[in-house]
Amino acid sequence: MRAVKGLSPLVATLVLIAFTVIGGLLVYEYFQRTSESLMASGEDLVVLAHTSYFDNSRLIVQLQMTNGYRVNITITGYSYITSTSTATLSASSIFGSTRISLTPGSKYSDTLLVPHNTKAVIITFKVRDTILYKTVPLG
């Protein structure tokens, strides 16, 4: 009877180590992707809006914004929707600044002057090279 030859102990050890390293990398990548998506799901731009009448035809909208993202965001503009129009109209800050950069957790206040029949203000901002919109309904 002939003896069956197998792998040498050195080659078998190297193969086991290679499989272990590859398996560890696959598990690491899976959990890395899963944890990133879970962490990103809780991110948001938190906005509080207060309105008051400026005159019979316009409202003052005071916006208090907090960056709830884990990265810097840039506020790039404002627009609004009225009860008589389905189009989105551009709004300007009373302070004149248009591009505001916010670090994670920081706050920023801005004031807009809009028509009295404004139903919502839309904040346009950029996060991780993506343009996003936050709609804030008014009273």
Residue pairs with C-beta under 8 A, 6 or more apart in sequence:
6 12
7 15
39 70
40 70
42 68
43 68
43 69
43 70
43 127
44 68
44 69
45 65
45 66
45 67
45 68
45 69
45 73
45 123
45 125
45 132
45 134
46 65
46 66
46 68
47 63
47 64
47 65
47 66
47 123
47 134
47 136
48 63
48 64
49 61
49 62
49 63
49 64
49 121
49 136
49 138
50 61
50 62
50 64
51 59
51 60
51 61
51 62
51 138
51 139
52 59
52 60
52 62
53 59
53 60
53 116
54 60
54 113
56 116
57 115
57 116
58 113
58 114
58 115
58 116
59 113
59 114
59 115
59 116
59 118
59 138
60 94
60 111
60 112
60 113
61 111
61 112
61 113
61 114
61 118
61 121
61 138
62 109
62 110
62 111
63 109
63 110
63 111
63 112
63 121
63 123
63 136
64 107
64 108
64 109
65 75
65 102
65 107
65 108
65 109
65 110
65 123
66 105
66 106
66 107
67 73
67 102
67 103
67 104
67 105
67 106
67 107
68 105
69 104
69 127
70 104
71 104
71 127
71 128
72 101
72 102
72 103
72 104
73 101
73 102
73 125
73 126
73 127
74 99
74 100
74 101
74 102
74 125
74 126
75 99
75 100
75 101
75 102
75 108
75 110
75 123
75 124
75 125
76 98
76 99
76 124
76 125
76 126
76 131
77 90
77 98
77 123
77 124
78 90
78 91
78 92
78 93
78 110
78 112
78 121
78 122
78 123
78 124
79 88
79 89
79 90
79 91
79 121
79 122
79 124
80 88
80 89
80 91
80 112
80 114
80 115
80 118
80 119
80 120
80 121
80 122
81 87
81 88
81 89
81 118
81 119
81 120
81 122
82 89
82 115
82 117
82 118
82 119
83 117
83 118
83 119
84 117
88 122
91 112
91 113
91 114
91 121
92 98
92 112
92 113
93 110
93 111
93 112
94 110
94 111
94 112
94 113
95 110
95 111
97 110
100 108
100 110
102 108
112 121
114 121
118 138
119 137
119 138
120 135
120 136
120 137
120 138
121 135
121 136
121 138
122 133
122 134
122 135
122 136
123 133
123 134
123 136
124 131
124 132
124 133
125 131
125 132
125 133
125 134
126 132
